[in-house]
Amino acid sequence: MSSRTKKDLRGILVAVTTPFTEDGSAVDEAALQRQVERLVSAGVHGLVPTGTTGEFTTLSAAEYRRVIELYVKGADGRIPVVAGIGALSTQGAIELSQHAETVGADAVMLVPPFYDPLDFTTLKSFLSAVAGSISIPIVYYNVPGATGVKLGAEEIAELGDIDGIDYLKDTSGDAVTLADLLASRTDRIKAFNGWDTLTFFGIASGAEASVWGTAGVVPELAVEFWEALAEKKDLDRARELWKHLWTISDFLESVNYVAGIKAGLELIGEPVGPARLPILPLPAEDRERFAGILRNAGVLPAVAA
């Protein structure tokens, strides 16, 4: 393996969708490229494809690799691409990670095998094996609701002691653990917020990035919020922006997240096709509720009286 590379990840890292054709049978490459251009133009700071929002569990082996390639090619070095990696075996995760590095991803976001929960020793062995197979940094994807792996702050910091495990995407919803990591353990691992409704809390507590699916629907709003809270330290302005972002995030956490994101993109005129089965489209009443929330946020035009 070549020497370890470092990548400074910071800001709004959008957990992006995988666009599909209308019948869901194939990746819509043109829609994917349009999505990249829209997000780069909005000023986001990075893209995270093939994660939960990217429906990685529904992709064929060839599609999985192709989607990563397309996002790297689309970003074209303008902003970092962090490829989501999820496999049920160590070898599967290594092969996907090596492919991501080969095609030019700047980092990988690695979720542990998610059927039979790993104990802590096995988890460290898994992460060490994948990290040892590539030279780009790893974001550990902490999502206990999907993996069954629940860690405390000290255990997460211990993962950061593994060479190559530089970052954490925290999608645990455990604000106390996130606060602990951000207050006292940043020398061992850099924690990013990954739970939408905790984004204000995470950034205000010192998280250097937020991996955020909501930002794919309202990227300008998300970027303005980041600049107000993280860069300008304008708490009053950040709170005003957060009122809308909170409502959007809270809605998305109340429905199937992927169906909600894809419905939101269709509502704003940036469709990326359906979610893949077994995920069903957002029910009509939820879709109408989301449209109202987006109107209130100024993202959709008001309905004429």
ChimeraX commands (.cxc) that place a marker at each C-alpha (Angstrom):
marker #1 position 0.00,0.00,0.00 radius 0.5
marker #1 position 1.21,3.50,-0.77 radius 0.5
marker #1 position 1.75,6.06,1.98 radius 0.5
marker #1 position -1.33,7.36,3.74 radius 0.5
marker #1 position -2.94,10.44,2.22 radius 0.5
marker #1 position -4.76,13.08,4.24 radius 0.5
marker #1 position -7.87,14.91,3.12 radius 0.5
marker #1 position -9.32,17.90,4.91 radius 0.5
marker #1 position -13.08,17.36,4.89 radius 0.5
marker #1 position -15.14,20.30,6.08 radius 0.5
marker #1 position -18.54,21.93,5.66 radius 0.5
marker #1 position -21.74,20.63,4.12 radius 0.5
marker #1 position -21.10,17.16,2.71 radius 0.5
marker #1 position -24.26,16.18,0.86 radius 0.5
marker #1 position -25.46,12.60,1.22 radius 0.5
marker #1 position -26.59,12.31,-2.39 radius 0.5
marker #1 position -29.19,10.12,-4.05 radius 0.5
marker #1 position -28.66,7.54,-6.74 radius 0.5
marker #1 position -30.89,8.73,-9.60 radius 0.5
marker #1 position -32.83,5.95,-11.30 radius 0.5
marker #1 position -34.79,5.79,-14.54 radius 0.5
marker #1 position -38.56,6.10,-14.25 radius 0.5
marker #1 position -39.10,2.38,-13.77 radius 0.5
marker #1 position -36.21,2.07,-11.32 radius 0.5
marker #1 position -34.41,-0.46,-13.49 radius 0.5
marker #1 position -31.19,1.47,-14.18 radius 0.5
marker #1 position -29.06,4.35,-12.98 radius 0.5
marker #1 position -30.01,7.61,-14.70 radius 0.5
marker #1 position -26.57,8.95,-15.53 radius 0.5
marker #1 position -27.79,12.24,-17.02 radius 0.5
marker #1 position -29.86,13.02,-13.92 radius 0.5
marker #1 position -26.85,12.19,-11.75 radius 0.5
marker #1 position -24.69,14.68,-13.62 radius 0.5
marker #1 position -27.40,17.35,-13.33 radius 0.5
marker #1 position -27.56,16.73,-9.59 radius 0.5
marker #1 position -23.78,17.16,-9.26 radius 0.5
marker #1 position -23.81,20.46,-11.17 radius 0.5
marker #1 position -26.72,21.82,-9.14 radius 0.5
marker #1 position -25.00,21.01,-5.84 radius 0.5
marker #1 position -21.58,22.31,-6.87 radius 0.5
marker #1 position -23.21,25.54,-8.12 radius 0.5
marker #1 position -24.97,25.91,-4.76 radius 0.5
marker #1 position -21.61,25.92,-3.02 radius 0.5
marker #1 position -21.71,22.65,-1.09 radius 0.5
marker #1 position -18.38,21.40,0.22 radius 0.5
marker #1 position -18.46,17.72,-0.72 radius 0.5
marker #1 position -20.52,14.79,-2.02 radius 0.5
marker #1 position -21.19,11.46,-0.29 radius 0.5
marker #1 position -22.65,8.96,-2.77 radius 0.5
marker #1 position -23.65,5.32,-2.17 radius 0.5
marker #1 position -24.61,5.80,1.46 radius 0.5
marker #1 position -28.04,5.33,3.01 radius 0.5
marker #1 position -29.53,8.16,0.93 radius 0.5
marker #1 position -27.82,6.64,-2.12 radius 0.5
marker #1 position -29.65,3.32,-1.62 radius 0.5
marker #1 position -26.41,1.33,-1.74 radius 0.5
marker #1 position -28.12,-1.86,-0.56 radius 0.5
marker #1 position -30.24,-1.96,-3.74 radius 0.5
marker #1 position -27.37,-1.53,-6.21 radius 0.5
marker #1 position -25.86,-4.35,-8.23 radius 0.5
marker #1 position -22.11,-4.80,-7.94 radius 0.5
marker #1 position -21.59,-3.09,-11.30 radius 0.5
marker #1 position -23.99,-0.24,-10.49 radius 0.5
marker #1 position -22.32,0.38,-7.14 radius 0.5
marker #1 position -18.93,0.90,-8.77 radius 0.5
marker #1 position -20.37,2.89,-11.65 radius 0.5
marker #1 position -22.20,5.35,-9.37 radius 0.5
marker #1 position -18.99,6.09,-7.48 radius 0.5
marker #1 position -17.15,6.60,-10.77 radius 0.5
marker #1 position -19.86,8.96,-12.06 radius 0.5
marker #1 position -19.82,11.12,-8.94 radius 0.5
marker #1 position -16.03,11.39,-8.99 radius 0.5
marker #1 position -16.07,12.22,-12.69 radius 0.5
marker #1 position -18.89,14.74,-12.23 radius 0.5
marker #1 position -17.22,16.51,-9.32 radius 0.5
marker #1 position -14.04,16.69,-11.40 radius 0.5
marker #1 position -11.87,17.72,-8.48 radius 0.5
marker #1 position -13.98,20.78,-7.64 radius 0.5
marker #1 position -15.13,19.36,-4.31 radius 0.5
marker #1 position -14.25,16.11,-2.49 radius 0.5
marker #1 position -16.15,12.89,-3.04 radius 0.5
marker #1 position -16.48,10.49,-0.10 radius 0.5
marker #1 position -17.64,7.12,-1.40 radius 0.5
marker #1 position -20.02,5.20,0.85 radius 0.5
marker #1 position -18.83,1.61,1.34 radius 0.5
marker #1 position -21.05,-1.12,2.74 radius 0.5
marker #1 position -20.55,-4.86,2.36 radius 0.5
marker #1 position -21.31,-7.97,4.39 radius 0.5
marker #1 position -17.74,-9.29,4.26 radius 0.5
marker #1 position -14.34,-7.78,4.90 radius 0.5
marker #1 position -13.20,-8.78,1.42 radius 0.5
marker #1 position -16.25,-7.13,-0.16 radius 0.5
marker #1 position -15.55,-3.90,1.70 radius 0.5
marker #1 position -11.88,-4.00,0.72 radius 0.5
marker #1 position -12.69,-4.49,-2.96 radius 0.5
marker #1 position -15.20,-1.62,-3.02 radius 0.5
marker #1 position -12.81,0.66,-1.11 radius 0.5
marker #1 position -9.93,-0.12,-3.43 radius 0.5
marker #1 position -12.13,0.56,-6.44 radius 0.5
marker #1 position -13.21,3.90,-4.95 radius 0.5
marker #1 position -9.57,4.90,-4.45 radius 0.5
marker #1 position -8.60,3.74,-7.94 radius 0.5
marker #1 position -11.29,5.85,-9.63 radius 0.5
marker #1 position -10.34,8.96,-7.64 radius 0.5
marker #1 position -12.54,9.18,-4.54 radius 0.5
marker #1 position -10.98,11.41,-1.87 radius 0.5
marker #1 position -12.11,9.25,1.06 radius 0.5
marker #1 position -14.52,6.44,1.88 radius 0.5
marker #1 position -17.35,6.33,4.41 radius 0.5
marker #1 position -17.33,2.80,5.79 radius 0.5
marker #1 position -20.27,1.12,7.49 radius 0.5
marker #1 position -19.53,-2.18,9.23 radius 0.5
marker #1 position -21.31,-5.37,8.12 radius 0.5
marker #1 position -24.93,-4.83,9.05 radius 0.5
marker #1 position -26.62,-8.21,9.44 radius 0.5
marker #1 position -24.80,-9.90,12.31 radius 0.5
marker #1 position -23.59,-7.13,14.69 radius 0.5
marker #1 position -19.84,-7.16,15.28 radius 0.5
marker #1 position -18.36,-7.08,18.77 radius 0.5
marker #1 position -15.78,-4.35,19.41 radius 0.5
marker #1 position -12.70,-6.50,18.86 radius 0.5
marker #1 position -14.10,-7.81,15.57 radius 0.5
marker #1 position -15.06,-4.29,14.51 radius 0.5
marker #1 position -11.51,-3.04,15.08 radius 0.5
marker #1 position -10.14,-5.98,13.11 radius 0.5
marker #1 position -12.53,-5.23,10.23 radius 0.5
marker #1 position -11.65,-1.54,10.14 radius 0.5
marker #1 position -7.92,-2.23,10.37 radius 0.5
marker #1 position -8.10,-4.64,7.43 radius 0.5
marker #1 position -9.96,-2.18,5.20 radius 0.5
marker #1 position -7.80,0.77,6.25 radius 0.5
marker #1 position -4.68,-1.25,5.53 radius 0.5
marker #1 position -5.84,-1.96,1.98 radius 0.5
marker #1 position -6.14,1.67,0.85 radius 0.5
marker #1 position -4.26,4.94,1.30 radius 0.5
marker #1 position -7.21,7.38,1.37 radius 0.5
marker #1 position -8.85,8.26,4.71 radius 0.5
marker #1 position -11.88,6.54,6.16 radius 0.5
marker #1 position -14.98,8.08,7.71 radius 0.5
marker #1 position -16.43,5.52,10.14 radius 0.5
marker #1 position -20.20,5.45,9.64 radius 0.5
marker #1 position -21.72,5.11,13.11 radius 0.5
marker #1 position -25.32,4.08,12.49 radius 0.5
marker #1 position -26.32,1.67,15.27 radius 0.5
marker #1 position -29.94,1.57,14.14 radius 0.5
marker #1 position -28.82,-0.28,11.00 radius 0.5
marker #1 position -25.76,-2.17,12.24 radius 0.5
marker #1 position -26.61,-3.05,15.83 radius 0.5
marker #1 position -23.13,-1.78,16.80 radius 0.5
marker #1 position -23.58,0.74,19.64 radius 0.5
marker #1 position -20.39,2.45,20.83 radius 0.5
marker #1 position -19.54,4.91,23.58 radius 0.5
marker #1 position -17.30,7.95,23.12 radius 0.5
marker #1 position -14.15,6.21,24.34 radius 0.5
marker #1 position -14.71,3.24,22.01 radius 0.5
marker #1 position -15.23,5.58,19.05 radius 0.5
marker #1 position -12.06,7.47,19.97 radius 0.5
marker #1 position -10.25,4.12,20.07 radius 0.5
marker #1 position -11.33,3.48,16.48 radius 0.5
marker #1 position -9.63,6.78,15.64 radius 0.5
marker #1 position -6.35,5.31,16.90 radius 0.5
marker #1 position -6.40,2.94,13.88 radius 0.5
marker #1 position -4.23,4.39,11.12 radius 0.5
marker #1 position -6.54,5.73,8.41 radius 0.5
marker #1 position -9.70,6.05,10.52 radius 0.5
marker #1 position -9.67,9.85,10.62 radius 0.5
marker #1 position -13.34,10.77,10.77 radius 0.5
marker #1 position -16.71,9.72,12.14 radius 0.5
marker #1 position -20.15,10.26,10.66 radius 0.5
marker #1 position -22.36,10.09,13.72 radius 0.5
marker #1 position -25.85,8.89,12.86 radius 0.5
marker #1 position -26.58,7.54,16.32 radius 0.5
marker #1 position -28.87,10.35,17.50 radius 0.5
marker #1 position -26.91,10.24,20.78 radius 0.5
marker #1 position -26.18,13.90,21.39 radius 0.5
marker #1 position -24.33,13.24,24.65 radius 0.5
marker #1 position -21.78,10.96,22.99 radius 0.5
marker #1 position -21.36,13.42,20.11 radius 0.5
marker #1 position -20.83,16.24,22.61 radius 0.5
marker #1 position -18.19,14.15,24.42 radius 0.5
marker #1 position -16.34,13.42,21.18 radius 0.5
marker #1 position -16.39,17.06,20.07 radius 0.5
marker #1 position -15.38,18.46,23.46 radius 0.5
marker #1 position -12.55,16.15,24.43 radius 0.5
marker #1 position -11.49,13.64,21.78 radius 0.5
marker #1 position -10.94,15.55,18.54 radius 0.5
marker #1 position -7.23,14.72,18.66 radius 0.5
marker #1 position -8.13,11.06,18.09 radius 0.5
marker #1 position -11.06,11.25,15.66 radius 0.5
marker #1 position -12.96,14.13,14.02 radius 0.5
marker #1 position -16.68,13.67,14.51 radius 0.5
marker #1 position -19.11,14.90,11.87 radius 0.5
marker #1 position -22.82,15.26,12.51 radius 0.5
marker #1 position -24.92,12.79,10.55 radius 0.5
marker #1 position -28.29,13.04,12.29 radius 0.5
marker #1 position -30.35,15.70,10.54 radius 0.5
marker #1 position -32.24,17.16,13.50 radius 0.5
marker #1 position -28.99,17.45,15.50 radius 0.5
marker #1 position -27.20,19.49,12.82 radius 0.5
marker #1 position -27.38,22.80,14.68 radius 0.5
marker #1 position -26.23,21.15,17.88 radius 0.5
marker #1 position -23.38,19.32,16.14 radius 0.5
marker #1 position -21.97,22.29,14.26 radius 0.5
marker #1 position -22.39,24.63,17.24 radius 0.5
marker #1 position -20.53,22.06,19.36 radius 0.5
marker #1 position -17.60,22.11,16.95 radius 0.5
marker #1 position -18.29,19.48,14.28 radius 0.5
marker #1 position -16.23,20.47,11.24 radius 0.5
marker #1 position -18.72,18.95,8.81 radius 0.5
marker #1 position -22.25,17.69,8.49 radius 0.5
marker #1 position -23.07,14.72,6.24 radius 0.5
marker #1 position -26.59,15.74,5.36 radius 0.5
marker #1 position -29.22,14.31,3.02 radius 0.5
marker #1 position -31.51,17.30,3.55 radius 0.5
marker #1 position -28.84,19.49,1.95 radius 0.5
marker #1 position -29.48,17.72,-1.35 radius 0.5
marker #1 position -33.00,19.19,-1.43 radius 0.5
marker #1 position -32.15,22.65,-0.08 radius 0.5
marker #1 position -28.41,23.12,-0.76 radius 0.5
marker #1 position -28.40,26.93,-0.79 radius 0.5
marker #1 position -30.18,27.04,2.56 radius 0.5
marker #1 position -27.77,24.47,4.03 radius 0.5
marker #1 position -24.71,26.35,2.79 radius 0.5
marker #1 position -26.01,29.68,4.08 radius 0.5
marker #1 position -26.65,28.03,7.45 radius 0.5
marker #1 position -23.10,26.62,7.57 radius 0.5
marker #1 position -21.61,29.99,6.72 radius 0.5
marker #1 position -23.69,31.75,9.39 radius 0.5
marker #1 position -23.03,29.27,12.19 radius 0.5
marker #1 position -19.59,27.81,11.48 radius 0.5
marker #1 position -17.83,30.58,9.60 radius 0.5
marker #1 position -19.35,33.91,10.69 radius 0.5
marker #1 position -20.45,32.77,14.18 radius 0.5
marker #1 position -23.71,34.67,13.61 radius 0.5
marker #1 position -25.90,32.82,16.07 radius 0.5
marker #1 position -29.04,34.90,15.47 radius 0.5
marker #1 position -28.94,34.40,11.70 radius 0.5
marker #1 position -28.16,30.71,12.09 radius 0.5
marker #1 position -31.16,30.27,14.39 radius 0.5
marker #1 position -33.46,31.92,11.85 radius 0.5
marker #1 position -32.23,29.64,9.07 radius 0.5
marker #1 position -32.38,26.61,11.33 radius 0.5
marker #1 position -36.11,27.08,11.94 radius 0.5
marker #1 position -36.74,26.06,8.33 radius 0.5
marker #1 position -34.00,23.44,8.22 radius 0.5
marker #1 position -35.26,21.91,11.46 radius 0.5
marker #1 position -38.81,21.59,10.07 radius 0.5
marker #1 position -37.54,19.98,6.87 radius 0.5
marker #1 position -35.20,17.65,8.77 radius 0.5
marker #1 position -37.88,16.72,11.30 radius 0.5
marker #1 position -40.29,15.89,8.49 radius 0.5
marker #1 position -37.73,13.68,6.73 radius 0.5
marker #1 position -37.05,11.78,9.96 radius 0.5
marker #1 position -40.80,11.12,10.30 radius 0.5
marker #1 position -41.12,9.30,6.95 radius 0.5
marker #1 position -39.00,6.89,4.94 radius 0.5
marker #1 position -35.93,9.05,4.48 radius 0.5
marker #1 position -35.01,8.06,0.92 radius 0.5
marker #1 position -38.61,8.31,-0.29 radius 0.5
marker #1 position -38.82,11.73,1.37 radius 0.5
marker #1 position -35.63,13.04,-0.21 radius 0.5
marker #1 position -36.65,11.83,-3.66 radius 0.5
marker #1 position -40.12,13.33,-3.27 radius 0.5
marker #1 position -38.54,16.63,-2.23 radius 0.5
marker #1 position -36.32,16.68,-5.30 radius 0.5
marker #1 position -39.33,16.02,-7.52 radius 0.5
marker #1 position -41.28,18.81,-5.78 radius 0.5
marker #1 position -38.54,21.38,-6.45 radius 0.5
marker #1 position -38.31,20.35,-10.12 radius 0.5
marker #1 position -35.10,18.31,-9.86 radius 0.5
marker #1 position -36.41,14.74,-10.17 radius 0.5
marker #1 position -34.06,11.79,-9.76 radius 0.5
marker #1 position -36.56,9.00,-10.29 radius 0.5
marker #1 position -38.16,6.73,-7.71 radius 0.5
marker #1 position -36.66,4.96,-4.77 radius 0.5
marker #1 position -36.02,1.30,-5.52 radius 0.5
marker #1 position -38.33,-1.35,-4.20 radius 0.5
marker #1 position -39.04,-2.37,-1.51 radius 0.5
marker #1 position -39.11,1.38,-0.65 radius 0.5
marker #1 position -42.46,2.78,-1.77 radius 0.5
marker #1 position -43.15,6.34,-2.93 radius 0.5
marker #1 position -44.07,8.90,-0.30 radius 0.5
marker #1 position -47.86,8.76,0.35 radius 0.5
marker #1 position -49.82,11.65,-1.15 radius 0.5
marker #1 position -50.67,13.24,2.21 radius 0.5
marker #1 position -47.01,13.25,3.28 radius 0.5
marker #1 position -45.98,14.64,-0.07 radius 0.5
marker #1 position -48.47,17.50,0.30 radius 0.5
marker #1 position -47.24,18.17,3.84 radius 0.5
marker #1 position -43.65,18.34,2.55 radius 0.5
marker #1 position -44.68,20.73,-0.22 radius 0.5
marker #1 position -46.17,23.03,2.41 radius 0.5
marker #1 position -42.99,22.91,4.49 radius 0.5
marker #1 position -40.87,23.76,1.43 radius 0.5
marker #1 position -43.21,26.65,0.56 radius 0.5
marker #1 position -42.86,28.05,4.06 radius 0.5
marker #1 position -39.09,27.83,3.72 radius 0.5
marker #1 position -39.23,29.84,0.47 radius 0.5
marker #1 position -37.97,26.91,-1.58 radius 0.5
marker #1 position -41.24,26.47,-3.48 radius 0.5
marker #1 position -43.37,29.37,-4.73 radius 0.5
marker #1 position -46.46,30.15,-2.67 radius 0.5
marker #1 position -49.76,28.83,-3.94 radius 0.5
marker #1 position -51.88,31.59,-5.52 radius 0.5
marker #1 position -55.01,32.45,-3.54 radius 0.5
marker link #1:1,2 radius 0.2
marker link #1:2,3 radius 0.2
marker link #1:3,4 radius 0.2
marker link #1:4,5 radius 0.2
marker link #1:5,6 radius 0.2
marker link #1:6,7 radius 0.2
marker link #1:7,8 radius 0.2
marker link #1:8,9 radius 0.2
marker link #1:9,10 radius 0.2
marker link #1:10,11 radius 0.2
marker link #1:11,12 radius 0.2
marker link #1:12,13 radius 0.2
marker link #1:13,14 radius 0.2
marker link #1:14,15 radius 0.2
marker link #1:15,16 radius 0.2
marker link #1:16,17 radius 0.2
marker link #1:17,18 radius 0.2
marker link #1:18,19 radius 0.2
marker link #1:19,20 radius 0.2
marker link #1:20,21 radius 0.2
marker link #1:21,22 radius 0.2
marker link #1:22,23 radius 0.2
marker link #1:23,24 radius 0.2
marker link #1:24,25 radius 0.2
marker link #1:25,26 radius 0.2
marker link #1:26,27 radius 0.2
marker link #1:27,28 radius 0.2
marker link #1:28,29 radius 0.2
marker link #1:29,30 radius 0.2
marker link #1:30,31 radius 0.2
marker link #1:31,32 radius 0.2
marker link #1:32,33 radius 0.2
marker link #1:33,34 radius 0.2
marker link #1:34,35 radius 0.2
marker link #1:35,36 radius 0.2
marker link #1:36,37 radius 0.2
marker link #1:37,38 radius 0.2
marker link #1:38,39 radius 0.2
marker link #1:39,40 radius 0.2
marker link #1:40,41 radius 0.2
marker link #1:41,42 radius 0.2
marker link #1:42,43 radius 0.2
marker link #1:43,44 radius 0.2
marker link #1:44,45 radius 0.2
marker link #1:45,46 radius 0.2
marker link #1:46,47 radius 0.2
marker link #1:47,48 radius 0.2
marker link #1:48,49 radius 0.2
marker link #1:49,50 radius 0.2
marker link #1:50,51 radius 0.2
marker link #1:51,52 radius 0.2
marker link #1:52,53 radius 0.2
marker link #1:53,54 radius 0.2
marker link #1:54,55 radius 0.2
marker link #1:55,56 radius 0.2
marker link #1:56,57 radius 0.2
marker link #1:57,58 radius 0.2
marker link #1:58,59 radius 0.2
marker link #1:59,60 radius 0.2
marker link #1:60,61 radius 0.2
marker link #1:61,62 radius 0.2
marker link #1:62,63 radius 0.2
marker link #1:63,64 radius 0.2
marker link #1:64,65 radius 0.2
marker link #1:65,66 radius 0.2
marker link #1:66,67 radius 0.2
marker link #1:67,68 radius 0.2
marker link #1:68,69 radius 0.2
marker link #1:69,70 radius 0.2
marker link #1:70,71 radius 0.2
marker link #1:71,72 radius 0.2
marker link #1:72,73 radius 0.2
marker link #1:73,74 radius 0.2
marker link #1:74,75 radius 0.2
marker link #1:75,76 radius 0.2
marker link #1:76,77 radius 0.2
marker link #1:77,78 radius 0.2
marker link #1:78,79 radius 0.2
marker link #1:79,80 radius 0.2
marker link #1:80,81 radius 0.2
marker link #1:81,82 radius 0.2
marker link #1:82,83 radius 0.2
marker link #1:83,84 radius 0.2
marker link #1:84,85 radius 0.2
marker link #1:85,86 radius 0.2
marker link #1:86,87 radius 0.2
marker link #1:87,88 radius 0.2
marker link #1:88,89 radius 0.2
marker link #1:89,90 radius 0.2
marker link #1:90,91 radius 0.2
marker link #1:91,92 radius 0.2
marker link #1:92,93 radius 0.2
marker link #1:93,94 radius 0.2
marker link #1:94,95 radius 0.2
marker link #1:95,96 radius 0.2
marker link #1:96,97 radius 0.2
marker link #1:97,98 radius 0.2
marker link #1:98,99 radius 0.2
marker link #1:99,100 radius 0.2
marker link #1:100,101 radius 0.2
marker link #1:101,102 radius 0.2
marker link #1:102,103 radius 0.2
marker link #1:103,104 radius 0.2
marker link #1:104,105 radius 0.2
marker link #1:105,106 radius 0.2
marker link #1:106,107 radius 0.2
marker link #1:107,108 radius 0.2
marker link #1:108,109 radius 0.2
marker link #1:109,110 radius 0.2
marker link #1:110,111 radius 0.2
marker link #1:111,112 radius 0.2
marker link #1:112,113 radius 0.2
marker link #1:113,114 radius 0.2
marker link #1:114,115 radius 0.2
marker link #1:115,116 radius 0.2
marker link #1:116,117 radius 0.2
marker link #1:117,118 radius 0.2
marker link #1:118,119 radius 0.2
marker link #1:119,120 radius 0.2
marker link #1:120,121 radius 0.2
marker link #1:121,122 radius 0.2
marker link #1:122,123 radius 0.2
marker link #1:123,124 radius 0.2
marker link #1:124,125 radius 0.2
marker link #1:125,126 radius 0.2
marker link #1:126,127 radius 0.2
marker link #1:127,128 radius 0.2
marker link #1:128,129 radius 0.2
marker link #1:129,130 radius 0.2
marker link #1:130,131 radius 0.2
marker link #1:131,132 radius 0.2
marker link #1:132,133 radius 0.2
marker link #1:133,134 radius 0.2
marker link #1:134,135 radius 0.2
marker link #1:135,136 radius 0.2
marker link #1:136,137 radius 0.2
marker link #1:137,138 radius 0.2
marker link #1:138,139 radius 0.2
marker link #1:139,140 radius 0.2
marker link #1:140,141 radius 0.2
marker link #1:141,142 radius 0.2
marker link #1:142,143 radius 0.2
marker link #1:143,144 radius 0.2
marker link #1:144,145 radius 0.2
marker link #1:145,146 radius 0.2
marker link #1:146,147 radius 0.2
marker link #1:147,148 radius 0.2
marker link #1:148,149 radius 0.2
marker link #1:149,150 radius 0.2
marker link #1:150,151 radius 0.2
marker link #1:151,152 radius 0.2
marker link #1:152,153 radius 0.2
marker link #1:153,154 radius 0.2
marker link #1:154,155 radius 0.2
marker link #1:155,156 radius 0.2
marker link #1:156,157 radius 0.2
marker link #1:157,158 radius 0.2
marker link #1:158,159 radius 0.2
marker link #1:159,160 radius 0.2
marker link #1:160,161 radius 0.2
marker link #1:161,162 radius 0.2
marker link #1:162,163 radius 0.2
marker link #1:163,164 radius 0.2
marker link #1:164,165 radius 0.2
marker link #1:165,166 radius 0.2
marker link #1:166,167 radius 0.2
marker link #1:167,168 radius 0.2
marker link #1:168,169 radius 0.2
marker link #1:169,170 radius 0.2
marker link #1:170,171 radius 0.2
marker link #1:171,172 radius 0.2
marker link #1:172,173 radius 0.2
marker link #1:173,174 radius 0.2
marker link #1:174,175 radius 0.2
marker link #1:175,176 radius 0.2
marker link #1:176,177 radius 0.2
marker link #1:177,178 radius 0.2
marker link #1:178,179 radius 0.2
marker link #1:179,180 radius 0.2
marker link #1:180,181 radius 0.2
marker link #1:181,182 radius 0.2
marker link #1:182,183 radius 0.2
marker link #1:183,184 radius 0.2
marker link #1:184,185 radius 0.2
marker link #1:185,186 radius 0.2
marker link #1:186,187 radius 0.2
marker link #1:187,188 radius 0.2
marker link #1:188,189 radius 0.2
marker link #1:189,190 radius 0.2
marker link #1:190,191 radius 0.2
marker link #1:191,192 radius 0.2
marker link #1:192,193 radius 0.2
marker link #1:193,194 radius 0.2
marker link #1:194,195 radius 0.2
marker link #1:195,196 radius 0.2
marker link #1:196,197 radius 0.2
marker link #1:197,198 radius 0.2
marker link #1:198,199 radius 0.2
marker link #1:199,200 radius 0.2
marker link #1:200,201 radius 0.2
marker link #1:201,202 radius 0.2
marker link #1:202,203 radius 0.2
marker link #1:203,204 radius 0.2
marker link #1:204,205 radius 0.2
marker link #1:205,206 radius 0.2
marker link #1:206,207 radius 0.2
marker link #1:207,208 radius 0.2
marker link #1:208,209 radius 0.2
marker link #1:209,210 radius 0.2
marker link #1:210,211 radius 0.2
marker link #1:211,212 radius 0.2
marker link #1:212,213 radius 0.2
marker link #1:213,214 radius 0.2
marker link #1:214,215 radius 0.2
marker link #1:215,216 radius 0.2
marker link #1:216,217 radius 0.2
marker link #1:217,218 radius 0.2
marker link #1:218,219 radius 0.2
marker link #1:219,220 radius 0.2
marker link #1:220,221 radius 0.2
marker link #1:221,222 radius 0.2
marker link #1:222,223 radius 0.2
marker link #1:223,224 radius 0.2
marker link #1:224,225 radius 0.2
marker link #1:225,226 radius 0.2
marker link #1:226,227 radius 0.2
marker link #1:227,228 radius 0.2
marker link #1:228,229 radius 0.2
marker link #1:229,230 radius 0.2
marker link #1:230,231 radius 0.2
marker link #1:231,232 radius 0.2
marker link #1:232,233 radius 0.2
marker link #1:233,234 radius 0.2
marker link #1:234,235 radius 0.2
marker link #1:235,236 radius 0.2
marker link #1:236,237 radius 0.2
marker link #1:237,238 radius 0.2
marker link #1:238,239 radius 0.2
marker link #1:239,240 radius 0.2
marker link #1:240,241 radius 0.2
marker link #1:241,242 radius 0.2
marker link #1:242,243 radius 0.2
marker link #1:243,244 radius 0.2
marker link #1:244,245 radius 0.2
marker link #1:245,246 radius 0.2
marker link #1:246,247 radius 0.2
marker link #1:247,248 radius 0.2
marker link #1:248,249 radius 0.2
marker link #1:249,250 radius 0.2
marker link #1:250,251 radius 0.2
marker link #1:251,252 radius 0.2
marker link #1:252,253 radius 0.2
marker link #1:253,254 radius 0.2
marker link #1:254,255 radius 0.2
marker link #1:255,256 radius 0.2
marker link #1:256,257 radius 0.2
marker link #1:257,258 radius 0.2
marker link #1:258,259 radius 0.2
marker link #1:259,260 radius 0.2
marker link #1:260,261 radius 0.2
marker link #1:261,262 radius 0.2
marker link #1:262,263 radius 0.2
marker link #1:263,264 radius 0.2
marker link #1:264,265 radius 0.2
marker link #1:265,266 radius 0.2
marker link #1:266,267 radius 0.2
marker link #1:267,268 radius 0.2
marker link #1:268,269 radius 0.2
marker link #1:269,270 radius 0.2
marker link #1:270,271 radius 0.2
marker link #1:271,272 radius 0.2
marker link #1:272,273 radius 0.2
marker link #1:273,274 radius 0.2
marker link #1:274,275 radius 0.2
marker link #1:275,276 radius 0.2
marker link #1:276,277 radius 0.2
marker link #1:277,278 radius 0.2
marker link #1:278,279 radius 0.2
marker link #1:279,280 radius 0.2
marker link #1:280,281 radius 0.2
marker link #1:281,282 radius 0.2
marker link #1:282,283 radius 0.2
marker link #1:283,284 radius 0.2
marker link #1:284,285 radius 0.2
marker link #1:285,286 radius 0.2
marker link #1:286,287 radius 0.2
marker link #1:287,288 radius 0.2
marker link #1:288,289 radius 0.2
marker link #1:289,290 radius 0.2
marker link #1:290,291 radius 0.2
marker link #1:291,292 radius 0.2
marker link #1:292,293 radius 0.2
marker link #1:293,294 radius 0.2
marker link #1:294,295 radius 0.2
marker link #1:295,296 radius 0.2
marker link #1:296,297 radius 0.2
marker link #1:297,298 radius 0.2
marker link #1:298,299 radius 0.2
marker link #1:299,300 radius 0.2
marker link #1:300,301 radius 0.2
marker link #1:301,302 radius 0.2
marker link #1:302,303 radius 0.2
marker link #1:303,304 radius 0.2
marker link #1:304,305 radius 0.2
view
